[in-house]
Amino acid sequence: MVKTKFITILMAIVFAFSGTCVTVNAQQISEQAKKAAKAKVTKEAKKEAKRLKKEGWNVTPGGIPIERQLDRAFGLQYEITDDNLPKYIIGTGMSVAEAYDAAKMQATEIAKQDLAAKTQSELTSEIKSTVANNQLSPDEAASVVEVINASRSLITQSIGRVITITEVYRYKENKNVEVLIRVAYDSENIKKAAKQAIRNDLRKRGNEMHKKLEEYGWN
């Protein structure tokens, strides 16, 4: 009986503290949301939002206002790494469909493909530098470049969860809906994932170049 009462009291204390933690977290999130809502929007974001609205772009009911979306988008685009390189790669996708959800899904996929294309371009330049610095043979260099040139689908598949920074829509004259999506992805993470996918592809092909790339720090 005493043991049962002790367990009951202990559980009550645990639930009490759990409730307090939830309340504190909710309050913190609420305060952060209020601060973000009160923050001033840059002139650049206001100007671009005005142009988009003039072209007929809107946000879904309850969605983040265009000005706020653009303010965040510009902020991410301006972020740089310690090496003064862009911290995020931005992908853009636009699609038209009869239903909003279908257009959004297609636009998001196109935006991911745009991310892959930009990553592919950066990796091509990077591998050329690696080739030059390590004096690889023409055949070795060609085999890697060939894989990179055919790697867009591999890179797209390696992309994880993206950050949607802009989501707007407008109706066409035929009543179809057009959706514009912009997504962001940490440049370092996407390149790491892409390089891993390329090395795995080289390994599957029986190409020993994946070992040399790892030796040269291409990871």
C-alpha positions in Angstrom: 0.0 0.0 0.0 2.8 2.4 1.0 4.7 1.4 -2.2 1.6 2.1 -4.4 1.2 5.6 -2.8 4.9 6.3 -3.4 4.6 5.4 -7.1 1.5 7.5 -7.5 3.1 10.5 -5.9 6.2 10.1 -8.0 4.2 9.9 -11.2 2.3 13.0 -10.3 5.6 14.9 -9.8 6.9 13.7 -13.2 3.7 14.8 -14.9 3.8 18.1 -13.2 7.4 18.8 -14.3 6.6 17.6 -17.8 3.7 20.0 -18.0 6.0 22.8 -16.9 8.6 22.0 -19.5 6.0 21.9 -22.3 4.6 25.3 -21.1 8.1 26.8 -21.0 8.9 25.5 -24.5 5.6 26.8 -25.8 6.2 30.2 -24.3 9.7 30.4 -25.8 8.4 29.4 -29.3 5.5 32.0 -28.9 8.0 34.7 -27.9 10.3 33.9 -30.9 7.3 34.0 -33.2 6.2 37.4 -31.9 9.7 38.8 -32.3 9.8 37.6 -35.9 6.4 39.1 -36.6 7.5 42.5 -35.2 10.8 42.6 -37.0 11.1 45.1 -39.7 11.1 43.9 -43.3 13.9 45.2 -45.5 13.3 47.7 -48.3 14.7 45.1 -50.7 12.0 42.6 -49.7 9.2 45.1 -49.8 10.2 46.2 -53.3 10.4 42.6 -54.6 7.1 41.7 -52.9 5.4 44.7 -54.6 6.7 43.5 -58.0 5.4 39.9 -57.4 2.0 41.1 -56.2 1.7 43.3 -59.3 2.3 40.1 -61.4 -0.6 38.4 -59.6 1.3 36.3 -57.1 -0.4 35.5 -53.7 0.1 33.3 -50.7 -2.3 30.7 -49.4 -4.7 31.7 -46.6 -2.8 31.7 -43.4 0.5 31.5 -45.2 3.5 33.8 -44.4 3.2 37.1 -46.2 5.3 37.5 -49.3 7.4 40.3 -47.7 8.3 38.0 -44.8 9.2 35.1 -47.1 11.4 37.3 -49.2 13.1 38.8 -46.2 14.0 35.4 -45.0 15.1 34.3 -48.5 17.4 37.3 -48.9 18.8 36.7 -45.5 19.7 33.1 -46.3 21.2 34.1 -49.7 23.5 36.6 -47.9 24.8 34.1 -45.4 28.4 33.0 -45.9 30.8 30.4 -44.5 34.1 31.1 -42.8 35.7 30.7 -46.2 33.4 33.6 -47.6 31.4 31.1 -49.7 27.6 31.0 -49.9 26.3 29.0 -47.0 23.2 27.9 -48.8 22.5 26.8 -52.4 19.1 28.1 -53.6 16.9 26.2 -56.0 13.9 27.6 -57.9 11.0 25.7 -59.4 7.8 26.7 -61.2 4.9 24.6 -62.4 1.4 24.8 -63.6 -1.4 22.3 -62.9 -5.2 22.1 -62.4 -4.8 21.7 -58.7 -2.6 23.6 -56.2 -1.1 20.5 -54.6 -0.1 19.0 -57.9 1.6 22.2 -59.0 3.3 22.6 -55.7 4.7 19.1 -55.8 6.0 19.5 -59.3 7.5 22.9 -58.6 9.3 21.5 -55.5 10.8 18.6 -57.6 12.0 21.1 -60.2 13.5 23.2 -57.4 15.4 20.1 -56.2 16.6 19.5 -59.7 17.9 23.0 -59.8 19.8 22.4 -56.6 21.3 19.3 -58.1 22.3 21.2 -61.3 24.0 23.9 -59.3 25.8 21.4 -57.1 26.8 19.4 -60.2 28.4 22.6 -61.7 30.3 23.3 -58.5 31.6 19.7 -58.2 32.7 19.8 -61.9 34.9 22.9 -61.2 36.1 21.3 -58.0 37.1 18.0 -59.6 39.0 19.9 -62.3 41.0 21.6 -59.6 41.6 18.3 -57.9 42.7 16.8 -61.2 45.1 19.6 -61.9 46.6 19.6 -58.3 47.2 15.9 -58.2 48.2 15.4 -61.9 45.8 12.6 -62.7 46.0 11.0 -66.1 43.6 12.2 -68.8 41.8 8.8 -68.7 41.3 9.1 -64.9 40.1 12.6 -65.1 37.7 11.8 -68.0 36.2 8.9 -66.0 35.3 11.1 -63.0 34.0 14.0 -65.2 31.8 11.5 -67.0 30.3 10.3 -63.8 29.7 13.9 -62.6 28.1 14.9 -65.9 25.7 12.0 -65.5 25.2 12.5 -61.7 22.3 14.9 -61.6 19.7 12.3 -60.8 22.1 10.8 -58.2 22.5 14.2 -56.6 18.7 14.8 -56.7 18.1 11.5 -54.9 20.8 12.3 -52.3 19.0 15.6 -51.3 17.3 15.3 -48.0 14.7 17.7 -46.5 14.9 21.1 -48.1 14.1 24.5 -46.5 11.2 26.1 -48.4 11.9 29.8 -48.4 9.3 31.1 -50.9 5.9 29.6 -51.8 3.5 31.7 -53.9 0.9 31.0 -56.5 -1.3 32.7 -59.1 -4.2 31.7 -61.4 -3.7 31.6 -65.2 -6.4 32.7 -67.7 -7.5 29.1 -68.1 -8.0 28.8 -64.3 -5.0 26.5 -63.8 -2.8 27.4 -60.9 0.9 28.3 -61.2 3.1 27.8 -58.2 6.6 29.3 -57.6 8.8 27.5 -55.1 12.3 28.5 -53.8 14.2 26.1 -51.6 17.5 26.3 -49.7 20.0 23.6 -48.8 23.2 23.9 -46.8 25.9 23.9 -49.5 28.4 21.9 -47.4 25.9 19.1 -46.7 24.6 18.8 -50.2 28.1 18.6 -51.6 29.0 16.0 -49.1 26.0 13.9 -50.0 26.6 14.4 -53.7 30.3 13.4 -53.4 29.3 10.2 -51.5 26.7 9.4 -54.2 29.4 9.8 -56.9 32.0 7.8 -55.1 29.4 5.0 -54.6 28.6 5.1 -58.3 32.3 4.8 -59.2 32.6 1.9 -56.8 29.6 0.1 -58.4 31.1 0.6 -61.8 34.3 -1.0 -60.6 36.2 2.2 -61.1 39.1 2.5 -58.6 39.0 6.3 -58.9 36.8 6.5 -55.8 39.8 5.4 -53.8 42.0 8.1 -55.2 39.4 10.8 -54.7 39.1 9.8 -51.0 42.9 10.0 -50.7 42.9 13.5 -52.2 40.3 14.5 -49.6 37.4 14.7 -52.1 34.8 13.8 -49.4 
